[in-house]
Amino acid sequence: MLTNSQHKTPALTLAALGVVFGDIGTSPLYTIKEIFSVGAHPVPLNEVNMYGILSLIVWALIMVVSIKYVAFIMRADNRGEGGIMALLALASRNAGGNPTKQRNIMLLGILGACMFYADGMITPAISVLSAVEGFEVAAPILHPLILPITLIVLFALFWAQSKGTSMVGALFGPIMLLWFSTLAVLGIGGILHHPAILNALNPIYAIQFFQVSPWIAFVALGAVVLSVTGAEALYADMGHFGRFPIRLAWFGFVFPALILNYFGQGALVLEHPESVINPFYLLAPGWMLYPLIALATLAAVIASQAVITGAFSVSRQALQLGYIPRMHVEHTSASQEGQIYMPRVNWGLMLAVMVLVLSFQSSGNLASAYGIAVTGDMVITTLLAGIVFHYIWGWSKLRTGALVALFLMVDLAFFSANVLKIPDGGWVPLIIGTIIFTLMLTWKTGRTMLYRLIKNESMALDPFIEAMDAHPPTRVPGAALFMTPNPEGVPHAMLHNLKHNKVLHEKVVILTVKFMDFPNTSIEDRVEVEGLPHNFYRVTVQYGFKDEPDLPRDLALCAEKGLTLEPMDTSYFIGKEILIARESSEMAYWRKKIFIGLFRSAETITNQFNLPPNRVVELGSQITF
């Protein structure tokens, strides 16, 4: 008899097909073309090179996707969640009190997130552009329309984000099922004209390629890596679908379809060398071109949607973990917490994507910029995973070192080959990554400095409460919640309220919100209440990095722990800090100015924690740091 999870497996597998594999599924649109035709360093077209390239693609998919990500990295989950920020949180747990180790892990994680963002900007541009370029194959006269159509499709995609993806998402699985089926059928058609191409499944051809033409083979790795773009999505989306449906979709359908299509393209190019200008579309019969262009565009949109959704997810996790400023988050589904919309991230991505399209103007030019971001992310994922293997899983140094060395040998080979493409466009993700890295590190460092400064300047809470016996202030009915990151100190807002209004409320709550390094906290562990003298309370509310903060909702849980708060008699007091930068050795003055700009632009605490605006009181203070 089938269990409930077995009943759900087909549906989850189909859904995973639509969301997880869009990026890697659109790679056949441009990979072979980039290697042999339009790339910055095209490989000379002959049978030996074609067999070597196809063998490299097969074994790249096996080593990077099947073994590294599916077999190992997907096992390094943070309570079921994957992705670079979840891996960062997991790896950070072994640092203990070692600040140097903690900082190095943090820097690795931030760098990986930056590469993810750079990848997220390039993927929609290259996927949609390469799909629309099919019009040039169908009718060369349509070439001037490629850029306008691409920009219109991209604008529609980003504009639709605020509407939610649940209805469109229901179509993703069937569309990608049709897409991968089409890839397989077109590939089989090409292979039948040159069956000997299947010999390239043997890794000996990849080895011979390096023996005969070592430099050409090494340079070609910079384009071969395009075939594994999107591998990170398998790990990042694990929390939505689970390991088994993703593995089932990969080994049962996606991997075979990709291999068949790449080999079909290779067979076509060997039979008709002129088809190298766009072997994907020329693999199809003439009558099928326009329907194939439409299907490819849909697949590219789905690939882009997966990346955009991933950017929202990573941004929210980074926000909760304190790596980026507070931003407005909208929930686009009443039933699915993971379906969110972040306006700043969305429109920032759209602007960057459109600038890339207008600057590079073709998928071939964009491919030069693609590899650095992807391979950089792969290297960082391997390093963080190695920390997890050794310190969290308890593997020996020998076992961990051997596996990490194997993965790094592949990752660094791809990364080194892509370094050659820096003059041809590879500098773009490096610039993007450097800017985002500087902003994220500045925010994290500045936030730590500000917290330490506020903590050092705060009056200790316990002596303050004890002193009330000697000079008790006037108490007024109701409850006052003073939000502070330091539960041991007197909040500045409380001191200002006492100084100017000369009163304290009947119940005084020192409220601290903590974001944990795991995805979700249970209702039982969400709230901690500590009773203090004179009707003071110390309350801590804990959220995982995927939890939706809602303080009024969660403070109702305090009633079970001895603290009843009536919503209409409760006021929230928040400190409104005005920051002034000064010269110091701890952080450069220009970085402090950047931090102040980010601090001012952050979403209000009222919106972040869903506080009732008519119950919030902000009390300002000036801080020089």
N, C-alpha and C positions, 0 to 999 in steps of 0.2 A: 504494500500500500504506500502511495506517495505521501511524503510529509509536506507541510505547508511551504517550507523553503524550496523543496523540489518543484512544487507547482509554480513558484515565483521565478525559478531559474531561467526559463525561456524568455519571459518578459524582461527580466533584468539584463539578460544577454543581448536582446534586441535593443534595449535602451542604451546599453554600453556601446553597442555598435554605432549608434547615432551620435553619442556625446564624446566618447573617449578616442575614437580612431579617425576623426575627421581630418586632423592635421597630417598624420602619417598616410592616410588614405588618399590625399591629394598630391603627395610627392611624385607619383608617376607622371603628373602633368608636365613637370619641368626637369626631372633629374637626368635622364638620358640626354635630353637636348642640351642641358647645361654642360654635361661632361664632354660631349663630342662636337658641339656646334657653336654655342654662343658664349661659352664661359670665358673668363679672363685668360685661362690657360687650357685651351681645348686639347683633348687627347687625339693624336692622329688616328684616323679610322682605318682599322684593318682587323682581320679575324682574331689574331692573337690578343690585341688590345680589348676587343669586344668581349671575348671569353673571359679575360682577366677582370674586366670591370664588372661583368655580371656575377662572377664568382665572389668578388669583393662585396657586392651589394647583398648577395645571399648571406654571406658569413657575417657581414655587419649587422643584418637583421637578426641573425641567430645569436651573435655574441652580445650585442647591445640590448636588444629588445627581449628576446626569449630568455637568455641566461641572466644578464645583469638585472634588468628591471622586473621581468615576470617571475623568475625563479628566486631572486634574492632581495632586491630592494623593496618589492611589495610586501615582504615579510616584516620589514622594519616600520610597522605602523604605530602611530601614537593613539592607542585606544580606538583602532579602526580607521583613523584618519591618515592620509598621506599628503605628499606635497613638500616643497622645500621648507616652508615655515614649520610644519609639523615635525619634519626631520630635524630642523634646528632646535626646536623645543626639546625633542627627545635626546639629541646629542648633548645639550646643555646640562642635563641632569648629572652627568658624570663629573662636571667641573668642581662640584662641591664649593669650598670657600676659596678656591684658587682663582684670583682675579685675572691673572695673565691668561690662563687656560680659558676662562669664561669669555674674555675679550676676543681671543683668537677664534673661538667657535662662533661668537656673535658676528665677527667680521666676515667669516666664511659664509654664514647664513645670509647676511645682508647682500654680499656680493652675488650669491646665487639668486636671490630675489631680484636683484638688478638685471641679471642676465635673463631671467624669466620675463621681466617687463619689456626688455629689448626684443626678445623673441615674440612677445605679444604684439608689438608694434609692426614687426616685419611680416608675421604670418598672414594677417588679413590682406596686406598689400600684395604679397607675392602669390597667394592662393587665388584671390579674385582676379588679379591681373593675368595670371597664366591661363585661367579658365576663359576669360573674355578674349584672349589672344587667338582663340579658335576661330573667331570671325575672319581673321586675316587668312587662315587656311581655306575657309569656305569661300570667301570672296575678298581678294586682296584690296579691292576698292574701298572696303569698310575699315581699312587701317586707321584713318583719322578718328574714327568713332571709339576706338579701344579705350583711350584715357577717359573721355566723358562718361561712357557706360560704366567703367570701373568706379569712378567717383560717385556716380548716382547709386550704384549697388551698395557701396560702402556707406554712403550717407543714410540710405534706407535701413541698413543693418544697425547702425549705431542709434538712429532715431527710434527704432523699434524696441530698444533695450528697456526703456522706461515702462513699456506696456506689459512686460513680463514675457517669459518664454515657454510657459506651460502648454499653451495651445499649439504653438509652433513645434515645441519639443516633442509632442506626440507624433509628429511626422518625421522627426529626425531618423529614428530607427529604420522605418520602411524605406526612406529615401536612400540611406546609406547601404541598406541591404541590396537595393537595386544598383547602387553605384559599384559596390564590390563585385556583384554578380556580373555587371558589365565589364569591369576590369578583367575578370577571369575569362569571360567569353571572348573578348577582343584579343587577349593574350594567347588563348588556345588557337584562335584563327591564325595568328602570326607564326606560332610554333609549328603548326602543321605544314607550313611552307618551307621550314628549315628545321626539322626535328633534331638535328645534331646539336642545336644550340643548348639542349638539355645537359650536354656534357659539362657545361660550365657550373653545374651544381657541385662538381668535384673541386675541393679547395686547392688542388694541385695547380689549377689554372691561375688562381690568385698568386700563388707562390712563384710560378714561372713568370708571371707578369712583372713581379718585383726583381726577379733574377735577370730578365732580358732588358727591361727598361726601368731601372730602380728610381730614377728621378721623375720620369713621367708618372709612374705608379704612385709615388709619394705625393706629387702635386694633385693627382686625380682624387686622392682621399678627401681633398677639400670640397669636392663636388659629390663624392660618394656618400658623404655624411648627410646630404639632403634626403637620402632614402630613409633615414631613421629620425628625422625631425618629428616631434610629437610623441616620442617615447616617454617623456616626462609626464604626459597626460595620463598614461596608464597608472602611474603612482599617485598623481595629484587627485584623480577622480575615484580612487579606491573606496573612499568613505561613502560615496553615493551608491555604488553597485556591489561592492565586495570583491574579494580576490577571484573567487571561482567563476562568476559570469564573465569577468574581463579576460581571464585565462582561456575560458571556453571560446569566446569570440575570437581571440587572437589565433590560437592554434587551430580552431575548427574552421575558420572562414577567412579572416583578414590576411594572415600570413600566406596561405596558399594563393589567394587572389592577387596579392602584390607580386609574388614570385612569378606567377603566370604572365602578368602584364609586363613586367620588366623583361622577361625572356621573349615575349611576343614582340616587344619593341626592338630588342636586339636582333631577332631574326629578320624583322622587316628591314632594318638598316643595312644588314649584311646583304640582303637580296636586292635592295634598292637604296644605295648610298645617298641619293638626293633627298630621301625622306628624313634625314637627320635634322632638318630645320625644325620639324615638329613631329616626331615619331608617334606621339600619343594620338593626336587627331588623325594622322595619315594611316594609322592602323585600322581605322573604321572605314566602312564603305561610304561612298559619296552621299547616298540617301540618308545616312545616319548622322551626318555632321551637325546639323542644326539641333536635333534632339539631344545629341551628345554634349554640345556646347551648353545647352540649358541645364542638363543634368550635372555637368561639371561645375557650372556656376552655383547651382544649389549645394553641391558638395563643398565648394569653396566657402560658401556662406556658412555652412554648418561647421566647417573647420574653424572659421573665424569666430563663430559664436562660442565654440568650446573654449577658445583662447580668451575671449572677452569675459566669459563667465569665470574662467580660472583667474583672470586678473582681479575681478571683483572679490573672489574667495580669498586669494592671497592678500589682497589689500585689507580685507576685514581682519584676517588673522594677524597681519602685521600691525594693524591699528590696536587690536586688543592686547598684543604683546608689547606695545609701546615703541614700535619702530617708525611709525608715521603719525602725524597729527590727527586729532579727531576729525572725522568727515561724516557728512550726512549719509545715512544708509536707509534705503527704502526696501520694504519687503513686497515682492510682486506676486506672492502666492500665500493664500491663507493656510494652506496645508503643508507646503514644503519650505522649511526654514532656510534651506540652502539657496533658494531663488531670491537673490537680492539685486539691487541696482544702486550704484554709487555714481551720482552725476559727475563729480569732479574727475573720477577715474575714466568714465565713459567718454566725456567730451575731450579730455586730454589725450586719450588714446586715438580718438577719431582725428583730431588735428595732426597728431604725429603720423598716423597712417597715410593721410592725404598728402602731407608734405613729402613723405617717402615716395609715393606714387608719382607725384609731379616732378620730383627730383631725379628719380632713376628711370621712369617712363617705360620700363620693360621688365619682365620677370627675370630675364637673363642678367640684367644689371643688378637687380635686387638680390639674386642668388649669391653674389659676392659678399653681400652684407650679412647674409643669413647664418653662415656657418659658425662665426665667432661666438655669437650668443648661445647657440645650441650646444656647441662643444664645451664652452666655458661652464655652462650649467651642468653638463655631464660630469666634468672633472670635480666640481664642488660637491655634487651629489655623492660621488664615490668616496670622497674624503670624509664627509659627514657620516655616511653609512659605515665606514670603517670604524669610526668612533663608537657607533652603536653596536656593531658586531663584537668589539672587544670589551667595552665597558658595560653595556646593557645586557647583551646576550651571554657574556662570559666566555667568548671564544679565546683560545690561546693566541699569543702574539704571532706565532708561526702560521697558524691557520688564517688569521685575519690578514697578516701581511701578504701571504701568498695570493689570496683572493683579491685584495685591493691592488696588488701589483699587477695582476692579470687585467683587471678592469682599467687601471691607469695606463697600462701599455697601449690599450686600444684608444682610450679617451685622449691621451696626450698625442698619439699619432694623428688623430683627426684634428685636434686643436692646433698642432704644429703646422699641418698642411694649410689650415685656414689662416694662419698668421701671414702667409704669402699673399693673401687676398686683401690685406689691410689697405694698400694703396688704391685698390679698385673698388672700395666700398666697405671693406671690413672695418674701417675706422668708425663707421656710423654707430654700430652697437657699442663700441668702446666709448665713444663720446656720450651716448645715451646712458650707458651703465655708470660712467664716471659721475655724471650729473646726479643721477638718482642715488648713487652710493654716497656722495657728499651730503645730499639732503637728508637721507635716512640716518647716516652716522652723526650728522650735526644735531638732528632732532633727538636721537637716543642719548648722545653725550650731554647736550644742553638740558634735557629733561632730568637726567641723573644729577647734574650739578645743581639745578634749581631745587630738586627734592632735598638734596643734602644741605643746601643753604637754609631752606625753610625749616628743616628738622633741627639744625644747629641753633637757629634763632628762636625756636619755639620754647615757651615756658613748659616745664614738666607738668603733666596733667594731675598726677596724684597729689603733690604738694598744694596745687591750686585748689583742688577740692577740699583738702584738709583746712586750708586757710579760711574757708567759708564759715567755719564755726565762729571765728573772731569777728568777721564783718559780713554777715549774711546779706546778699542783695535782695531786692524785691522780686518775688516770684509771681508770674502771671499765668493764667490757665493755658493749657495746650501743651504741645510738644514742639521742640525745636531740634532739627537735625542739622548738625554742622559737618559738612563734608570736608575731609582732610586725608592726605596720603599718609600722615603720621599719627597713628592712633595713641601714641604715648605722650603727645604734646597738646597744648591748648591751641586750637585753631585760631588763626588771626581774625577770622570773621567773628568768633565769639568775643574776643577782646574788644574789637571795634564796637560790637553790639552793646557790650557791658559799659564801655566808655561813653558812648553817645546816648544810649537809651536808658542806662542805669537799671536794667532789669534782666532777669533770666526767666525762661519758661519753667513751668512746673516739672516737665520732663525734659532733660537735656541729653541728646544722643550724639555721641562722637561717632560719625559714620565713615568707614573706610571701605572702598571698593577695591578688590584685588582680582587681577586677571591671571589665571593659572596657565601652566604650560601644557595642559591637556585639553582636548576638545570641549568636553561638557562636564558640568558638575551636577550631581543629583540634587533633588529637592531637599533631601535630608541634610546634605552638607552645604547647601546654598548660604545659610545664614547662621552666624554665631553671635550670641548675646552674652555680655558680661555685665552684671549689675555692680554699680559703684555707689559709694555713699552719697547722700543728699539727692537722691533721685537722678543721678547721672547713670548713663549706660554707654558701654562701648560695644558697637555693633560692627561686625565685618560681614560684607556680602561678597561671595566668591563666584566668579564666572569663568567658564572655560573659554578658549579663544574662538569657539563657534557658537557660544551662547548669545542670545539676544538680551542685552541689559534692559531691565524694566524695574526700577527701584520701587515705585509704589506697589507693584504686584508682589515683589519679593519681600518687601518689608512687612507685608501681611503675615508672613511666616513667623515673625517675631512673637506673635500672640501665643504660639505653642511653647515658647521658651520664656514666658513671663513678662513680655513687654507688649502691651496693647497700644497701638497707634491709630487714633481716629483720623481718617484721611482729611476731613474738613477742619480739624483742629491741629493739623501738623504743618509746620512751615520749614522750608529748606533754606539754610543759610550757606551761601557759596562765596568764597573769596575770589575777588576779581583783581588779579595781579597786573600791575603795569610794570613792564621790565625796562631797565635802563642798562645798557652795556658799558662796561669799563675795561680798560686794558688789564690783562692778567696773563700769567704763563700757562694756565690750565687749558684755555681754548683761545684760538686766534680771534681778534676783535671782529674781523669780517664774518667769521662763522657765527659769532654771537649775534651779529646783526641779522644773519640769515635765520637763526633760531627765533629771534624776536618776531621777524616777519611771519614765520610759520606759526608761532604761538598766537599771534593776532588773528591769523586766518583760520584757526582751528574752529571746528563746530562747537557750539555752546554745550556746556555740561547739561543744561536743561534738556536739549534735544537728544544728546547721547544717551541719557539715562531715563528718558521718557517722563521727566518730571512735569507736574502740572504748572504751567507758567504763572498762574495767578497765586501760587503758593511759594514762589521762589523769591528770595531776597539776596541781592548781590551787594557785597561790601568790599570796596576797593582798597588796595594797598600798593605802595610803590616799592619795588625791589631792585636794588643795584647788584648786578652779578658779573 
